[in-house]
Amino acid sequence: MYKRLVVVIPTRNRSDLAIRAANSAFSSADRDDVSVLISDNSTEPAHSAALDSFIASMRAKDLYLVRPCMPLSMTAHWEFAINKALLKSEFSHFVFLTDRMIFKRESLGVLVAIAKQYPLEILSYSNDQIDDFPPNIRFFPALRSG
């Protein structure tokens, strides 16, 4: 049974990107269906403070911030983040979104609709990549089977 999807965003010293990723999740699906959990593994206090400010400014019951008690390696941090999400009984579906990624408009809504239709299935999808490093912006679409 579908309850709610949580977007887990692990981040370390990239609060601006994590905030952008969280905003993309909220703008691409109905807020009644989606929550965001940001896991802050930052070692620079300014990034943690920026995330604290973002959370406070949103005043949202569907936005969570968690932190490990000490800095973790990337693998350990991702494990920490998903385990924190798994502790919340209101979630039935989970997706990782790195802090360097964003959802296309309405794409998460499509994913939620599929999860509701097939609640016991594991869903996977490809990621398109945009390389926006100067001097040229390049688009690399993922191969699809149709």
N, C-alpha and C positions, 0 to 999 in steps of 0.2 A: 504494500500500500504506500502510495506517495504521501509524504507529510510536507516536506519542505526541502529545498536544495540550499546548501551552504557553499559559498565560494571561499576557499581557503587561499589567502594571499600571504605566503612567507616573504619576509623582507629583511634586509640588513643594510642599514645606512643609505637607504634610497626612499626616504619617506615621500618625496614628491611623486615618484613613480608608483608607489603603493597606493597613494591617495587617488591618483589617476586611474589605476586599475580598479579600485573599489567603486569609484564613480561610474566607470564603464559598466560594471556589473549591475548597479542600480538603474542605470539608464537603458539597459537592454532587456529588461524583464519586469513583470509586475512585482511590486514590492511585497505583495501578499504571498508570493511563492518563493522568494529568494532572500537569504541572509548573507552577510559577508563577515568573515572572521579574518582579521589581520593578525599575523603572528610576527611580532617585532623582535628580531634578534640583533638589533643595532648595538654597536659599541661606541657610537658617537651620540652624546646626550642631546644634541640639537635635533637629530632625526627622531628620537623618542619623544621629545617635546612637541615636535610638529605633528606627530601622530596623535598624541594626547589632545592637542588643540583641535585637530580634525574630528576626533571622536566626540569631543565636547560640543563642537559647533553643529554636528549632525543631530544630536539628541534623538538618536534612532534606536528603537528596541531591536532592530534587525542588524545591528552593526556591533561587532565584538572586537576587542583588542586583548591579546594574550602575549605574555613574555616569559621566556625561560628564566630561571633564576641566575643563570650564567650564560655567556656566549657559547653557542654550539656550532659544530661543523654543519655544513649544509645538509647532509643526510640526516644527522641527528635532529636538526631543526625541523625539517619537513616531517619527520616522524613525530616530534613533539606537537607540531601544529595539527596534524590529522588526528592524533589522540585527543587533543583538546576538543576538536569538533565532534569526535565520536562520543564524548561524554554528554553531549547535549541531546536529550531524547526527542527534541522537536524536529530533528533532521533525519531524513531517510536517504538522501542523495548528497554526494560530495563531489566537488570538482576543485582541482588546483588551478590557480591562475598565478603565474609568476608575476613579480612586480614589474617586469619589463614587457608585459603583455596587456592587451585590452580586448574586450569583446566588441565585435561589430554591433551596430545598433540592431536591436531586436533579436540578435542571434541566441542569446541566453533564453529568451522567451520560447524560441523554437525548441531548444534543448529541454526546457521544462515541460512543454507539451508532449514531447516524445517520452520523457520519464513518467509522466502521468498515464500515458497510453500503455507503456510497457514497464510497470514499476519494479518488476523482478529481474529485469535484464540489465546487464552491464553495458553501458554506452561508451563508445569511443569516437573520436573525431580527429580530423587533421587540422593543422594550424598553417595558415598562410603566413608568409613573412614579408615584412617591408623593411628594407635596409635604408634608413634615412640619414646615413652618414654622408656629409658633403664629399665630393661635389655633386654626385648623382644620386637621386632617389631611385631605388630598384624594388620591384615587386617579384616575389618568388611564390607562385601559387603551389599548394600541395597537390600531389597527384591524387586523383579520386577515381573510385571504381564505378561511380554512378549510382 
